[in-house]
Amino acid sequence: MLALNAETARRSRAYRAFKLDRAGRVASAEIVAAEDDGHARRQVRAMVQRNTIELWERTRFLGRFEPAAPGRA
């Protein structure tokens, strides 16, 4: 859940993290508040477990994050 106070909202940008199913379709989406692209990417990398996640800021694609291959951390 996204919780922002006034100061955080002022310096943050809203990104979208789209969790994809095995067929590559959007299964769910989450808003990620971050100060910049690098911060948003770090947050999304930490979110990846079993599903691929795509990170977007409006219409700007910022990356696709894949789960670690079995046997790799």
Buried (B, 14 or more C-beta within 10 A) or exposed (E): EEEEEEEEEEEBBBBBBBBBEEEEEEBEEBEBBBEEBEBBBEBBEEBBEEBBBBBBBEEEEBEEBEEEEEEEE
